[in-house]
């Protein structure tokens, strides 16, 4: 399906344009649904599929993050209601040149993209969502603190601004109390840590060859998506950032001229999120000095 990337890009562009006035992008969610998952296998969707499903759930106001194809719902004994609209997702498989046909190939080689249509649990009858263990707000914050304390990055808390300094290899963060919510604090920290993952000694993420003069704006998009993927993993929301308004026009320009750009950005962001999640799952809590790696202590939040 030769227009698959165009369809995907058009959906993301529409979602960005719809929320641009309030700086609310398709990856911004207040109390998030977490990472979307398949109803049958339980596996989470990844990369561009996460973004597509978040955007559609926001547009259609779905209350569930559970999805499956028509056949999967039928096999589960559920029925998609007549007239419901499906959502396009991508599946990458090892490339078989003899059967590639009009399907899209990954420019890196070796992979073939196929399109699938999925439906949300809110669109079917005969399926009862089994509630999982849901962490309350304090438990989510405790889990988030553990996640970030296990990152080996040097983080300076209490600075005047949020940024990653590549020369000092340092993440700078304002104090927790200066943020309007815990979600805002954690999403900004995840954003800056996504930048940190791109250093040459880590993931060596250089977008200049792919996006030229727009590489800086696209790195900001990767960091935004990486932060959203981490927030989804932690079951947290991801807050809009008005300071990213100048990038919106650049994102729309790049996406409009390059239908594969959003897939590339989402792939890079997923790789960064996986990198951070790997540390959180396997590393002990970071024990750097209090000045460089202060414990995250929720205090009175600024309004």
C-alpha positions as CSV (number, residue, x, y, z in Angstrom):
1,X,0.0,0.0,0.0
2,X,2.1,2.9,-1.4
3,X,0.2,5.6,0.4
4,X,0.5,4.1,3.9
5,X,3.1,6.7,5.1
6,X,1.0,9.5,3.6
7,X,-2.1,8.3,5.6
8,X,-0.2,8.0,8.8
9,X,1.4,11.4,8.4
10,X,-1.9,13.0,7.5
11,X,-3.4,11.7,10.7
12,X,-0.6,13.0,12.8
13,X,-0.6,16.4,11.1
14,X,-4.3,16.7,11.6
15,X,-3.9,15.9,15.3
16,X,-1.0,18.4,15.7
17,X,-3.0,21.2,13.9
18,X,-6.1,20.5,16.0
19,X,-4.2,21.1,19.3
20,X,-1.7,23.7,18.1
21,X,-3.7,26.6,19.6
22,X,-3.3,25.1,23.1
23,X,0.1,23.6,22.4
24,X,-1.6,20.2,22.9
25,X,0.0,17.6,20.7
26,X,-1.4,14.0,20.1
27,X,1.1,12.7,22.7
28,X,-0.1,15.0,25.5
29,X,-2.5,13.4,27.9
30,X,-3.6,14.5,31.4
31,X,-4.1,11.3,33.2
32,X,-2.9,9.0,30.5
33,X,-4.2,5.6,29.4
34,X,-0.6,4.3,29.5
35,X,0.9,2.5,26.6
36,X,-1.7,1.0,24.2
37,X,-1.7,-2.8,24.2
38,X,-3.2,-5.6,22.1
39,X,-6.3,-7.2,23.6
40,X,-5.2,-10.7,22.7
41,X,-1.5,-10.9,23.1
42,X,-1.2,-8.2,25.8
43,X,1.9,-6.8,24.1
44,X,2.2,-3.0,24.0
45,X,2.2,-1.2,20.7
46,X,5.5,0.7,20.0
47,X,6.8,3.7,18.2
48,X,4.6,5.2,15.6
49,X,1.7,2.9,16.5
50,X,1.7,4.2,20.1
51,X,1.4,7.7,18.7
52,X,-1.3,6.8,16.2
53,X,-3.4,5.0,18.8
54,X,-3.0,7.8,21.4
55,X,-4.1,10.4,18.7
56,X,-7.2,8.3,17.8
57,X,-8.1,7.7,21.4
58,X,-8.0,11.4,22.1
59,X,-10.0,12.2,19.0
60,X,-12.7,9.7,19.7
61,X,-12.6,10.1,23.5
62,X,-12.0,6.3,24.0
63,X,-11.7,5.3,27.7
64,X,-9.6,2.2,26.9
65,X,-6.1,1.7,25.7
66,X,-6.9,-1.9,24.5
67,X,-6.9,-2.6,20.7
68,X,-7.2,-5.5,18.3
69,X,-7.9,-6.3,14.7
70,X,-11.4,-7.3,13.6
71,X,-10.4,-11.0,13.4
72,X,-8.8,-10.9,16.8
73,X,-11.9,-9.4,18.4
74,X,-14.0,-12.1,16.6
75,X,-11.7,-14.9,17.8
76,X,-12.2,-13.5,21.3
77,X,-15.9,-13.7,21.0
78,X,-16.5,-10.0,20.6
79,X,-18.1,-8.1,17.8
80,X,-17.1,-4.8,16.3
81,X,-20.2,-2.6,16.1
82,X,-21.5,-1.8,12.6
83,X,-20.2,1.6,11.4
84,X,-17.2,1.8,13.6
85,X,-14.1,3.3,12.0
86,X,-10.8,1.3,12.2
87,X,-7.4,2.8,13.0
88,X,-4.3,2.2,10.9
89,X,-1.2,0.7,12.5
90,X,2.1,-0.6,11.0
91,X,3.8,-3.9,11.4
92,X,7.4,-4.4,10.4
93,X,8.4,-7.8,9.2
94,X,11.6,-9.3,7.7
95,X,11.7,-8.3,4.0
96,X,10.9,-10.9,1.3
97,X,11.8,-9.1,-1.9
98,X,9.7,-11.5,-4.0
99,X,6.5,-10.5,-2.1
100,X,7.3,-6.8,-1.4
101,X,4.9,-5.6,-4.2
102,X,3.5,-2.2,-3.3
103,X,4.3,-2.4,0.4
104,X,6.7,0.1,1.9
105,X,10.3,-1.0,2.7
106,X,12.4,0.4,5.5
107,X,15.1,2.5,4.0
108,X,17.6,0.8,6.3
109,X,16.8,-2.4,4.5
110,X,15.7,-5.8,5.7
111,X,12.2,-4.8,6.9
112,X,8.9,-4.6,5.2
113,X,6.0,-2.4,6.5
114,X,2.5,-3.8,6.4
115,X,-0.7,-2.0,7.4
116,X,-3.2,-3.4,9.8
117,X,-6.5,-2.0,11.0
118,X,-7.4,-2.2,14.6
119,X,-10.4,-1.3,16.8
120,X,-10.6,0.0,20.3
121,X,-12.3,-2.0,23.1
122,X,-14.9,0.8,23.2
123,X,-15.9,0.0,19.7
124,X,-16.9,-3.7,20.4
125,X,-19.6,-5.6,22.1
126,X,-19.1,-8.8,24.0
127,X,-15.8,-7.9,25.5
128,X,-15.4,-7.1,29.2
129,X,-12.2,-5.3,30.1
130,X,-10.6,-6.9,33.1
131,X,-9.2,-4.1,35.2
132,X,-5.6,-4.5,36.1
133,X,-3.8,-3.2,39.1
134,X,-4.0,0.5,39.0
135,X,-1.5,2.5,41.0
136,X,-2.9,5.5,42.9
137,X,-1.2,8.9,42.5
138,X,1.3,8.5,45.3
139,X,2.3,5.1,44.1
140,X,2.8,6.4,40.6
141,X,5.0,9.2,41.9
142,X,7.0,6.7,44.0
143,X,7.5,4.5,40.9
144,X,8.5,7.5,38.8
145,X,11.1,8.5,41.4
146,X,12.6,5.1,41.4
147,X,12.7,5.1,37.6
148,X,14.6,8.4,37.4
149,X,16.9,7.6,40.3
150,X,18.1,4.6,38.4
151,X,19.3,6.6,35.4
152,X,23.1,7.0,35.4
153,X,22.8,10.6,34.1
154,X,24.1,13.4,36.2
155,X,21.1,15.6,37.1
156,X,21.3,19.0,38.7
157,X,18.1,19.8,40.5
158,X,17.4,23.4,41.5
159,X,18.7,25.2,38.4
160,X,17.0,28.1,36.6
161,X,15.9,26.1,33.6
162,X,15.4,22.6,32.1
163,X,18.0,21.6,29.5
164,X,20.6,19.0,28.6
165,X,24.2,20.4,28.3
166,X,26.1,18.1,25.9
167,X,29.4,19.7,26.8
168,X,29.1,19.0,30.5
169,X,27.0,15.9,29.8
170,X,24.6,17.2,32.4
171,X,20.8,17.4,32.7
172,X,19.6,20.6,34.4
173,X,16.2,20.7,36.1
174,X,14.4,23.4,38.1
175,X,13.1,22.3,41.6
176,X,10.1,20.1,41.8
177,X,8.1,22.8,43.6
178,X,8.3,25.2,40.6
179,X,6.2,22.9,38.4
180,X,2.4,23.0,38.3
181,X,2.1,19.2,38.6
182,X,4.0,16.0,39.2
183,X,3.2,15.0,35.6
184,X,4.7,18.2,34.3
185,X,7.9,17.7,36.3
186,X,8.4,14.0,35.2
187,X,7.6,14.7,31.6
188,X,10.1,17.5,31.4
189,X,12.7,15.4,33.1
190,X,12.0,12.5,30.7
191,X,12.3,15.0,27.8
192,X,15.8,16.1,28.9
193,X,16.9,12.6,29.5
194,X,15.8,11.7,26.0
195,X,18.2,14.3,24.8
196,X,20.9,12.8,27.0
197,X,20.4,9.4,25.4
198,X,21.4,10.8,22.0
199,X,25.0,11.5,23.0
200,X,27.7,9.9,20.8
201,X,28.8,7.6,23.7
202,X,25.2,6.3,24.0
203,X,22.8,6.1,21.1
204,X,24.8,8.4,18.9
205,X,21.6,10.1,17.5
206,X,22.6,12.5,14.8
207,X,19.6,13.7,12.7
208,X,21.5,16.3,10.6
209,X,22.0,13.8,7.8
210,X,18.3,12.9,7.7
211,X,16.8,16.3,8.3
212,X,19.4,18.9,7.5
213,X,18.7,22.4,8.8
214,X,15.6,21.1,10.6
215,X,17.6,18.6,12.6
216,X,17.4,20.7,15.8
217,X,13.6,20.9,15.6
218,X,13.3,17.2,14.9
219,X,15.5,16.3,17.9
220,X,13.0,18.3,19.9
221,X,10.2,16.1,18.4
222,X,12.2,13.0,19.3
223,X,12.6,14.2,22.9
224,X,8.9,15.1,23.1
225,X,7.9,11.6,21.9
226,X,10.5,9.9,24.1
227,X,9.1,11.7,27.1
228,X,5.6,10.6,26.2
229,X,6.6,7.0,25.7
230,X,8.3,7.0,29.1
231,X,5.3,8.6,30.7
232,X,3.1,6.0,29.1
233,X,5.3,3.3,30.5
234,X,4.9,4.8,34.0
235,X,1.2,5.3,33.6
236,X,1.6,9.1,33.9
237,X,0.2,11.9,31.9
238,X,2.3,14.2,29.7
239,X,1.7,17.9,29.8
240,X,1.7,20.4,27.0
241,X,4.6,22.8,26.8
242,X,4.0,26.3,25.6
243,X,7.7,26.9,25.2
244,X,7.7,24.4,22.3
245,X,5.3,26.5,20.3
246,X,8.1,27.7,17.9
247,X,8.8,24.1,16.9
248,X,5.2,23.3,15.8
249,X,5.6,25.1,12.4
250,X,8.9,23.3,11.8
251,X,7.4,19.9,12.6
252,X,4.4,20.5,10.3
253,X,6.7,21.7,7.5
254,X,9.0,18.6,7.8
255,X,6.1,16.2,8.1
256,X,4.3,17.8,5.1
257,X,7.3,17.4,2.9
258,X,8.5,14.0,4.1
259,X,5.8,11.4,4.8
260,X,8.3,9.1,6.6
261,X,9.7,11.7,9.0
262,X,7.2,11.0,11.8
263,X,7.9,7.3,11.6
264,X,11.6,8.0,11.9
265,X,11.1,10.4,14.8
266,X,8.9,7.9,16.6
267,X,11.4,5.1,16.0
268,X,14.3,7.2,17.4
269,X,12.1,8.1,20.4
270,X,11.1,4.5,21.1
271,X,14.8,3.6,21.1
272,X,15.6,6.3,23.6
273,X,12.7,5.3,25.8
274,X,13.8,1.7,25.7
275,X,17.3,2.8,26.7
276,X,16.0,4.6,29.8
277,X,13.6,1.8,30.7
278,X,16.4,-0.7,30.5
279,X,18.4,1.2,33.1
280,X,15.3,1.5,35.4
281,X,14.7,-2.3,35.2
282,X,18.3,-3.4,35.7
283,X,20.3,-0.8,37.5
284,X,20.4,0.0,41.3
285,X,19.3,3.4,42.4
286,X,21.9,6.0,41.5
287,X,23.9,7.1,44.5
288,X,25.7,10.2,43.2
289,X,26.2,13.2,45.5
290,X,23.1,15.0,46.7
291,X,24.1,18.1,44.8
292,X,24.3,16.3,41.5
293,X,21.5,13.8,42.0
294,X,19.1,15.1,44.6
295,X,16.2,12.9,45.7
296,X,12.9,13.9,44.1
297,X,11.0,15.3,47.0
298,X,7.4,16.5,46.1
299,X,6.9,19.8,47.9
300,X,4.2,22.4,47.5
301,X,3.5,22.7,43.8
302,X,3.5,26.1,42.1
303,X,0.2,27.1,40.5
